[in-house]
Amino acid sequence: MKLPKLFLYLLGSILILNLFQANFTELIYDEAYYWHYAKNLAWGYFDHPSMVALMIKIGGFLFEGELGVRFVSCLFSVGTFVLLWLAIDNTEKKKYVPHFFVLVFSMTLLNAYGFFTLPDTPLLFFTALFLLIYKRFIRTPTLVLAIFLGIIMAALMYSKYHAVLVIFFVLLSNLKLVSDKYAWIAVITALLCYTPHFVWLYEHDFISIKYHLFERPNAPYDFNKYTLGFLVNLVAIFGLTFPFMYYALIKSRSKDLFTKALLYLTYGVLIFFFISSFNRRVQTQWIIVVSIPMAILVYSYLLEHASVRKWLFRLGLINIAIILFLRIGLIYEPLFPVYYETHGNKAWMKEIQSKAGTNPVVFENSYRNAPMYAFYTGETSYSLNNINYRQNQYSIDNSEEAVQHKKVLYVSKYLNKKEFTFPKASGSIYYAHFIDDFESFRKLRCIVEDEKFKLDDQTHTVKVFNPYATNIPLEKLQFAIAYLNESKQFEELVPIQLDTDRKKLMYLSSNDTTLFTFRLRKPIKTVSPKYFKIVISENGLRYGLNSETIKLD
């Protein structure tokens, strides 16, 4: 389909605007973290699949700095707009090109993901592409379309695990696909393309799945933070246009299989996360994918209803004015109403570098600060994660090797020894001191195979695996039980002694497992812990994250 000239002019203007914004806006923390991913391309990473890293890697070949991180996102953004336009069949749409751009450009997160590089950026693009190809597939299924559809489904899943909801709800809208041979070809193609990630998950003991489903801490239910917060998010993703957006959604009817898929996808995602809000806080970006089917549904509706068209256009323009003002504020801090993470990081990292010199910097519990420092200084950094934090990519990659037995500047919010003080623009204060010979063993793993545990001081067995290339003297290690509450939040440490039948055992052998016994000592302060971990401190560092979360009976 030939695109109208006005469409191309507006699309080009948005692309230029996004490229400008991408180049002059400092990275946000998640982007720096995904830039760290891209330094070593893999089929998977601790928090997400690999699409976001590939995007940054490709952009880095073409441009340096922030633009290199965000260049592919800028292309995906305008590509998403094109795909949405192509998915709308109404012949009247060419008369209302400005209305289309006001609609999509006024969506807050759809606008932001026009230049930020986050897993949701490719998720939005491939969701739009998936729906467009699905529309053609249900009209005339062919082998080529089936294979293409399978590749797109795999791309969706490589973008973000939430993509499974997109695929599931579209399938649910058309259960006849279960008996369609071409649909099965699409599924098989998707599984084949996704096999490298399955292999990566298997090789890493399904660490991503375990973390997202079982290990992730979660605060007790709070209506205001969880369910009310979810409802606020429904407003936030559309801004001032939200009443007419949801009115058009409610009024939309399932007139064909494609519209039915759009409705199932929108309602399915919203209902899924509404139910989830009774268990955990739903982040705004988790529901952003509904912007794609709603853009098609709402634009189709406003083409046929002048009053809705008029109000969406007016309110959309106000949305855009506010968004553009905030986008200027992302670059020029005085215009932004509050402190935001695009402000001051470059200068703060340079301040730390002025003290660290060329020595590596170890940030305690910050997968956010560590990559930001490496990005803006070009120097080595590492996040040392302990029991007060969570595992992340630094827990499984080779970053630890680069700081071993080096003189490092150790940066943390919680230090007794304070050679340097680094206040942040956000109000946080970090402290730092040098460690002449840094040594950590955060990859030591404690494996407990018993199934039932009670606070009865009974003896249990634990296997301690040393994955390092050198033996580790036991005198450098201390062991403890970390007790967690029902929300899997850390509560208390109780030191323990590990016993072994091997006489005069002095070290953990390299690439070997050592069998110990321990007693599950009762906590002193915590009344009724629900979970525990076995954790290790090396060389006096705070205890790490060395075992899975284990349930107490």
N, C-alpha and C positions, 0 to 999 in steps of 0.2 A: 504494500500500500504506500502510495506517495504521501509524504508528510506535507501539510500546508506550510507555506513560507513563514507565516506568523509563528507557527509552532516551532520551526527551526530557529527563528530569531530569538524567541523567548528561551528555548532550550540552550542555545549558545550563550546567552546572557547569564543564565544560571550556572553553566559550566565555568565561565570566566570568573564569576563571583566566587564559586566554590574553590577554584584553584588559587585565587588570591587569598581567600580565608585560610586555606590549608597551608599556604606558605608562611603567613605572618602570625599564625596563632600557635603559641607554645603547645607542646603535647600535653594531653591529660595522662594520668597515671596508667590507666589501662592500655593506652596506646603504647606507652613506653614498655610495658610488660609484654605486649605482643611483638614489639620490635625485638625484645630479648628472645622471644620464640624464633623469630626469623633469622637470627644469627646462626642457628643450626636447624635447617629444615628437617622435619621428621613427619611421619604419618599421623602423629598425634602429640598432644601436650597434656599437661596435668589437668587443666581446667576445660579445654576445648579441643575439638578437632583442628585440622591443619590449614583450613582455607585462609584464615586471617593472616597467618604467617606467610603463606605463599603470595598474597596480595602485597604485603610489605616488601618481600624479597624482590618481586618484579618491579615495584616502584623504586626501590633502592638502586636498581640497575640504571634507571633513567634519570633520577634526581637525587640530590643530597638533602639532608636535613628533614624538616617537617614535611615538605612537599613530597619527598621520596616515600615517607610513611603513608601518606594520604592520597597519592595520585590515583591509584586504582579505584579507591573509594569514590573519588570525584567522577570517574568514568561510569562506575556501577550506578551511581545516583541518577545521572541523566539517562542511562540505559533503562533504569527502572521506570522512569517517566514515559519513555518510548513504548515499553512493553505494556504499560497500563493503557496507553492510548490505543494501541493495536488490539487490545482485548475488548474494546468497546465497539459494538457493531452499529450503533444508531447513526443513521446518515445525517442527522442534524448536528452532530458533534463539531463539524468544521465551522459552524456559525458561532460556536462558543469556546473557541480556543483559549481566550483569556480566562474564562471561568474554570477551565480544566487546570490551568497553572495556578490560579488562586487557590483552588481546592487542595491540590497536592502540596504546594509550596507553603501553605498555611498550617500544615500538620507539623507540630513542633518537633517530634523526634525524626520524622521523615526528612525534615529540613536539616536537622543536626547531623544525621547520618549521610548528608550530602558531602561532608568533608571529613568528619571524624572516621577513623578506621577502627571498627569494632566488629565482633562476629555477627552482629545484627545487620551490618551493611551488606555482606553477601547473602545473608538470609533473606533480606527484602528483595534483592535483585533476583535470586533464583526462585523465590516464591512467585514473583510476577512472571518469570519465564516458564515455570512449571504450570501455572494456571493457563497461560496462553497456549502452550503446546497441548495441555490436557483438553482444552476447548476444541482444538483441531483433531485431537485423537478420538474423542467421542463422536465426532462427526464422521470421520473416515479413518478408522484404525488401519495402519499399515505397519509393516515390519520396521521400516526406517523410523517412523514416528515412535514406535514402541521402544526401540533402542535409544533414541534421543531422549525420550521421557525417562528411561532408566538412568541415563547419564546425569540428567538434571536432578533426579531424586538423590543420587549419590552426592552431587555437588551441594544440594541442600543439607544433607547430613554431615558433609565435611565442613559446612559453615557453622552449625550449632546443633546440639542435641535436641533442642526444642523443635527442630524441623520434623521430627517424627509426628508431632501433632498436625502439621500441615498435611502430610501424606495420609495419616490415619483418618482425619475428618473428611478429606476429599474422597477417600475410598468408601467411608461410611455413607456418603451421599449417593453412592452408586454401587450397591452390593452385587449387581450383575457382573461387575468386573471380575469377580471371583471365578467365574466360568469362562472368561474371555482369554483366549490363548495369547493374544497380543499383550494383554495386561500382565500375564505371567512372564512373557519375554521381557517386559519392562522391569518387573521385580527382579528377575534373575540377573539382568544387566546391572541393575543398581547394586545388588549384593556382590557381584563380581568386582565392580568398581570400588566398593567399600571394603573389600576383603583386606587390603593393606592396613586399614585402621583396625579392623578386628584382630589382625595379627599383632599389631602394636599393643592393643589392649591386653591381649593374652600374655605377651612378653613382659608387660609391666603389671601383671597380676590384677588387671582390671581396676587400677588405682583410681582412674577418673570416675568410673561408675560407682565404686565403693564410696568415694568421697561425696559425690553429689547426692546419693541415695541414703547413705548410712552414717557417714562420718561427720557431716557438716553440722556444726553447733547451731542450735536454734533456741531463741529466747521463749519463755512461756507465752501463751496466747494473750494478746492484748487487742481488744476490739479496735481501738483507735489506730494502732500501728498496723494491724493486719487487715481486717475486713474493711474498715473505714478508709484505710490507706489505699486499698485496692480500688474502691469506688472513686477516690480522689484521682487516682491514676487514669481512670476512664475519662475524666474530664481533661487531665493534663495533656494527654496525647493529641487532643484536637483543639484545645484552647477555647476561644470564644465561640467557635462554630459548633461546639459539642451538642447543643440541643437539636439543631437541624440535622447533624450527622446521624444521631441515634433515631431521630424521627424518620429520616429517610430509610434507615436500616429496618425499622419496625414495619414501615409501609411496603417494603420490597417483598415481592412474591416470587415463589419458585415456579417460573414459567417454562423453564427448560433445565436440562441436566447441568449446564454450566452455572446458571444462576443458583440452582440448588446447591452446587458445590461451594459457591461463594458464601451462601447463607450458613451452611453446615460448618464451614471453616471459621467464620466469624463468631457465630454463637458457640461453637464447640470450644474454641480457645477461651472465650470470655467465661463460659460456665466452668471450664476446667480450672482456671486460675481463681475464680470466685470460690470454688470449693477448697482449693489449695490455701486460700487466705485464712481459713479456719485452723490451719496448721502452721503456716509460716508467712513471713512478710513477702509479698509479691512485688518484685522490682518493676519499675515502670517499663523498662525495655523488654520484659518478658512477654508483654501483650502487644508490642509494637507491630507484630506480624499481621494483626487484624487491619492495619492501615491499607494493606494491599487489596484484599477483597472489598473492603469498605470504600476505597477510592473508586472502584469500578461500579459498585452498587449505587453509591451516592451520586456520582456523576451521571449515571444512566437515569436516575430518578429526577435530578434537577433539570435535565434536558426536557422532561415532560411536564414539569411543574414550575411555572414562572415565579410564584411567590417564594418557594424554597430557593430557587435559583437566585433571586434578588437578595435575599437575606444572607445566604451563604457567601455570595460575592462581597457584600458589604462587610460582614464580620470577618471574612477571610482577609480582606485588605488590612483591617485593623490588626489582625493576628500577625500578618507579614510585617507591618510597620514595627510592632513590638519585637518580633524576632530579629529583624535587621538591626534594630537598636542594640539588642543584646549581643548580636554577633560582632558589632563594632566594639562593644565592651569586652568581648573575649580577647581582643587584641589590645585595646586601650583601656586599661584597668579602671581609671576614674569614672568611666561611664557605666560600669557594671554595678548593679545595686548591692551585691555582696561579694565577699572573697570567693574566687573560684580557682580550681586547680590549674587553669592555664595561666595563672598570674604568679610570677616570681620564682618559679622553679629553676629556670636557667641561672638566674643570679645567685640563688641559694646554693645550687650545686657548685658554682664557681667559687663561692665562699668556702665551702668545705674543701674543695681542691686546693685552695690557697694554703691550707694547713696540711693536707695530706701529701701534697706534691705528687710524685709519681708512684707513691705507695698505694696498694689496693685499699679500698674502703669496704669494711664489713658493716652492713646495717643490721641491727638486731630487729627481727620481726618486721621486715618491710620489703615485700616483693614489689612495692610501689616505688620506694625511693631508690632501691638498688639499680633498676634498669634506667631510671631517670638520670641518675648520676653518670652511668656509663654512656648514655646517649649524648648528654651535653658536655661531657669532659673528654670522652674517648678513653678513659682510664678503666681499670678493672674494678669490679664491684661484686658483692655477694650478699644475699639475704640469709642470715643465720636464724632459722626458725626454731622456736622453743615451745614448751607446753602452753604458754599463754597465747599462742597464735595458732596458725594452721599450716598444713603442708601446702606446697605450691610447686611451680616448675623448678625452682631452685632446690627442691628436695630430691628431684630425680635426674637432673641433668649433671653435667660435669663442671659446673661453676665452682664447686668447692675446691677442686684440684688447683685452680689458679691462685688461690690465696694460702694454700698450705705452706707452713714454714716460711712465710714472708712476714716482714714488718708491715702491719696493717693499722689503719686508723679505724677504731671500733666506735661506731656511732649508735646511740640509743637514747630513748627517753628516760631510761631507768639505769643510772650508773651511780655508784658511790664515788669512784675515782673520776674526777672531772677536770681534764686538762683544758678542754675547749667547750665553749657554749655556742650553739647555733640556733637562734630563734627563727621561726618561720613566720611568713606573712599571715598564715592561718591562725597564729597565736600559740601553736605548739612550740615547745623548747626541747631541743635535742642536745645531748652532751656527748663528748668524745674523749678518748685517750688512745695512745699508741700501745700496741702489743707487739713486742719485738719478734716473737716466734709463734705465730698463730697456728693452732692445730685443732681441728674439729673432726668428729667422726659421726656426722649426722645421718649417715646411711646404715649404721648398725641397726639390725632388725631383731626385735624380740617376738618370737612366735610361740603362742600358747595354744595347745591343742585340746586341753580339757574343755568340756562343754558346760559344766555347771560350777558356779562359784558362789560361795557364801562367806560372810564375814565371820568365819569360825576358826581362823588361824590354822586351817588345815594346810598340809604340804601339797604344792602343785609343781608341775614341771614347766620349764621354759627353755626354748632353744634360742640361742643368741647367734645370729649369723653375721660374720665379718666379711663384707664384700670387697674389702680393700686389698691392695697388693702386698701389704706388709702386716706382720703380726702386731697386735695392739696389747701393750702391757696392761694387766688388770689394775695395776696401781694408779693408772691414769683415769679410771672409770669409777663412778658411783652410780648405784641403782636405786630406784624408788618406785613406789606406786603413786600414780596420779589419779585421784578420785574425781569423778565428774557427776554433776547433777542430772536430773531427768531430761534436761535440755542439752546434754552433752557439753556443758560448759565446765571448764576446769575449776575445782573448788579447793583441793588440798593435796599436798605432797607428804608422803610417809616414806622415809628411807627404809630400804630393806637390804638384807644380806643374801646374796646368791651362793648356794652351796653346791659342791660337786664331789663325785666319787673319785675324781682324778687327783692323785696326791701331788702336791706342790705345783699346782697349775698356776703359771705365771702370766700367761697371755692368751688372747683369742687368736687362734691360728688364721692366717690369711686364706680367704675364700673357703672357709670351713664353718661348720656349725658346732657349737659347744653346748652340751646339755647341762642345765642347772636345775636345782629345786629352790623354791622360795615359799614363804608363808605369807598369806594375805592378811597382813596386820590391819587392825581396825584404825580408822582415822580418829583424830583427837577432836577436831572442831566440827566436821561434817556429820550431821545427825543420821541421814539415811541416803548415802550415795547410791546412784543407780548404775553407774558404769565406772570402769577404771582402765588405765593404760599402764604398761611397764615402760619406764622412761630411764634415760641414761644421761648423766652429766659427765663431760670429759674436760679435764684440766681446769676444773672450777667454773666452767661455763654453765649457764642456766640449762636445766634439764630439757632434752629435745622431745621429739615425737617419734618414738621408736617401735610402737606396736599399734595394732588396730584397737579400736574401742571395743571393750569386752563388757558384756552385760552381767550384772550381779543378780542372782536369784533372790 
